[in-house]
Amino acid sequence: MSKQRKPLYEFGPFRLDSDRTRLTLNDELISLSPKAMEILLVLVESGGALVEKEELMRQVWPDSFVEEGNLSVHIFALRKALAQSRTGENYIETIPRQGFRFRASVRSIESNGETLTLERHRQSQITIKETESVAVAEATQQPTQLVTSPTWASLQTRRWAIALVILVVGISGVLVFFRFRGIEKKASLLQIRTIAVLPLKSLSGDSDDEFLRVGMADALITKLGSLRQVVVRPTSAILRYNNSKEEPQSIGRALGVEAVLEGHLQRDGDRIRVTLQLVSAGDGSQIWSNRFDDVFTNIFSVQDSISNQVVRSLSITLSSDDQTKLAKRYTQNTDAYHSYLIGQHYLNKRTDESLKKAIDYFKQAIDKDPVYALAYAGLAESYTLSSYYSAAPPRETFPKAKAAAQRALEIDESLGEAQTTLAYVEFIYDWNFQAAEKDFLKAFDLNPNHAVARFWYGECLMYLGRFVEGIAQIRRAHELDPLSPVYNANIGWAYHIARQDDLAIKQLQQVIQSDSNYHMAYFYLGMAYESKGMFDDAISAYQKAAELSGGYPGRSGLAHAYAISGKREEALKILAQMDDEARHQKPVRATAYALIFAGLNDLDKAFEWLEKGYEERYEGVIFLKVQPYYDNLRSDPRYSDLLNRIGLPN
C-alpha cells in the first residue's frame, strides 16, 4: 500500500512541497533551515488565521524551552527568502504583542504521486513562459489572458511584453533592495534615548505577586536610570499602568518616550519566567523580545541579563563606569530582596497605613542584609513622607529619615535616591539651605534624570525666592514624569508664589481637567483665586480640596478665605472643629492654625502658632517668606525675627 503523500501548496510564484519540505521559486530551490521551514508550514497551513507566538513556538519546538528571540531570527530569515520573489508582497504579517498571520492566497494541490509536478516541468518553453506571466500577473494583481494557439507575431509581442514585465520587476526589485538597505542602515544608527519600563503582567492572574511584578520593573528602572545615555521614566510614572490593557504604543506616546519595555511574569513554585518585548512608541513595531527562565534564587542574574540585552537593543555604547553601574547588585540575599520589594510596594501607595507597612518591611530587609543600601534609601523616603501623609510631627520622622539616608550613602555613596532624601531633609527640616543645595546638585550629578530630586530642589528654590530657577526645576520634573498630577499642579503653585496668578489659574484648571481627583490642584487653585480677590471661586475650590483630602490642607485654606472675605463666623466654626479633633488625639498642624488666624487678622495668635510650628519644624513656617497668605504679617517685627532664626533673607 502506497504512503499517502502530503499536499503541495502554491502561493504567488512559490511552491511549497510539505512532503519533501522543499520551497521553490519558479522551480528554483530556496534554501531554508529546518526550523524556518517548519514555521513556514505552520503559517501556510493556518489558512490566513492568526498564529500566536506561544502556539507557534509550541509546534516548532515541542517540549523544549527556547528564547523568543530564536523565533524572531527565523521569521526574519523567512521574510528575506520570500522577498526573493521581488513582488513587493509582505507574506508574513506581524500582529503586535500576539503573533503572525500568513497573508497570501494559498492553493492546496492534493496528489498521491508526482505526475502533476513532472508534467508541469515538461511543458514547452512557451507554456512555461505563459505560466511565469500568470505568476507575475497574480503577484501584481493584473489580469492576464492565455492564448493556447499563438501566432508567430503574437508570440513575439508576448515575448516583448514578458521582457518588459521582467525588466520593470527587476528595476523595482533593485529599488526595493536599496531602500531596504537604507532602512536597515537607518535602523542600525537609531539610538533610543527615552524609554518607559512598565509593570509586568501576570500570566496566571495571581495578584499575590504584584509586588514582584512592579518590583521587577522598578529594579530595571533603577539599573537603566543610572546610565546617562538614556532617560527612563520613574516608577511613579508607570504605576498607573499596572494591570492596564492599554497598548504599549499608546502608553509610550502618553509618557513621551520612544520605546516601551513590557511583558509578563510567571512564578511557579521556585521558578520564575519573564517574557519581555521592547516596542516602538512610534509605529508599534517590536524592536526586541526575549524570554528568561530561571529559579527565583537567581532573580539577580535574570535582572542583569534583561538590563544588558535591553541596553544592546537600544544601541547604547557603555563606558567602563556605565558597565559597573549596570552590573551593580545591592544585595545577594533573596529573602532581603523579597522584603524590600514588599516595602517598595507599600511605599508606592502613599497612605498613612501603607507607609507604616513600608517602614516595617524595609527594616526586615535590613535585618536580613545590614548593608542593603537600597533598603536604607527606601526607609529614609518612607520616614520623610510619613510626616506629610500622617501629619506626624517632623521631629518624630525627619531625624530617622536623615539617619537612614546617611547610612545608605555610607554603604554606597553613588546612590542618588539617598542623596536626594538627605538634601530634602536638610532643606525642609534642618533649614540648612546651603547644604541642601549642595546635596541636590550632587544628586543631579549621580542621576540627572531623577524627577523627585528636580521637584524638591525646585521647591527649595521657590521658598528662597529664586522663582525663575525654581519654576525651571519643577518643569523639568514634569518633563521627566509628564503624567504626574503632583508636578503638573506644582507648576501652578509656583506661578502663584511668583505672583503670576493668571498663569497659575490656567495651569491648574488644565490639571483638574486631566485629573479631577487630585486635591492639591484645587487647593492651589483656591490660593490663586484668593490672591485675585475672587473669593467665591476660592471658597468653592477649597471646599473641593477638603472633600477630596478629608480635611488638610483644604480646610485651613477654606477658613482663611472665609475670614478675609468677611465670613468670620464660618472661619470660627472650622477652628472649633479643629480644636475638637485635637482634643481627640487627632493631630492638627500648628501652621494650619497660624494660617487661619492670619486670615482673621489676629496677629498675636498667628505668631503664637508660627512659634509652635518653628519648634516642631513644620515646613509651613518657611512658607512664611513667599506665601501671600501672610502679607499682613510682614510689617510686624516678629516676622523679621522669625525669618532670621529660620535662616531666610528678609
Sequence and secondary structure as in RCSB ss.txt:
>XXXX:A:sequence
MSKQRKPLYEFGPFRLDSDRTRLTLNDELISLSPKAMEILLVLVESGGALVEKEELMRQVWPDSFVEEGNLSVHI
FALRKALAQSRTGENYIETIPRQGFRFRASVRSIESNGETLTLERHRQSQITIKETESVAVAEATQQPTQLVTSP
TWASLQTRRWAIALVILVVGISGVLVFFRFRGIEKKASLLQIRTIAVLPLKSLSGDSDDEFLRVGMADALITKLG
SLRQVVVRPTSAILRYNNSKEEPQSIGRALGVEAVLEGHLQRDGDRIRVTLQLVSAGDGSQIWSNRFDDVFTNIF
SVQDSISNQVVRSLSITLSSDDQTKLAKRYTQNTDAYHSYLIGQHYLNKRTDESLKKAIDYFKQAIDKDPVYALA
YAGLAESYTLSSYYSAAPPRETFPKAKAAAQRALEIDESLGEAQTTLAYVEFIYDWNFQAAEKDFLKAFDLNPNH
AVARFWYGECLMYLGRFVEGIAQIRRAHELDPLSPVYNANIGWAYHIARQDDLAIKQLQQVIQSDSNYHMAYFYL
GMAYESKGMFDDAISAYQKAAELSGGYPGRSGLAHAYAISGKREEALKILAQMDDEARHQKPVRATAYALIFAGL
NDLDKAFEWLEKGYEERYEGVIFLKVQPYYDNLRSDPRYSDLLNRIGLPN
>XXXX:A:secstr
       EEEETTEEEETTTTEEEETTEEE   HHHHHHHHHHHTTTT  EEHHHHHHHHSTT    HHHHHHHH
HHHHHHHGGG S    EEEETTTEEEE S  EEE  SSSHHHHHHHTS HHHHHHHHHHHHHHHHT      SS 
 HHHHHHHHHHHHHHHHHHHHHHHHHHHHHHHHHHHHHH    EEEE   EESS  GGGHHHHHHHHHHHHHHHH
T TT EE  HHHHGGGTT  S HHHHHHHHT SEEEEEEEEEETTEEEEEEEEEETTT  EEEEEEEEEEGGGHH
HHHHHHHHHHHHHTT    HHHHHHHH  S S HHHHHHHHHHHHHHTT SHHHHHHHHHHHHHHHHH TT HHH
HHHHHHHHHHHHHHH   HHHHHHHHHHHHHHHHHH TT HHHHHHHHHHHHHTS  HHHHHHHHHHHHHH TT 
HHHHHHHHHHHHHTT HHHHHHHHHHHHHHSTT HHHHHHHHHHHHHTT HHHHHHHHHHHHHH TT HHHHHHH
HHHHHHTT HHHHHHHHHHHHHHHTSTTHHHHHHHHHHHTT HHHHHHHHHHHHHHHHTT    HHHHHHHHHHT
T HHHHHHHHHHHHHHT GGGGGGGT GGGGGGTTSHHHHHHHHHHT   
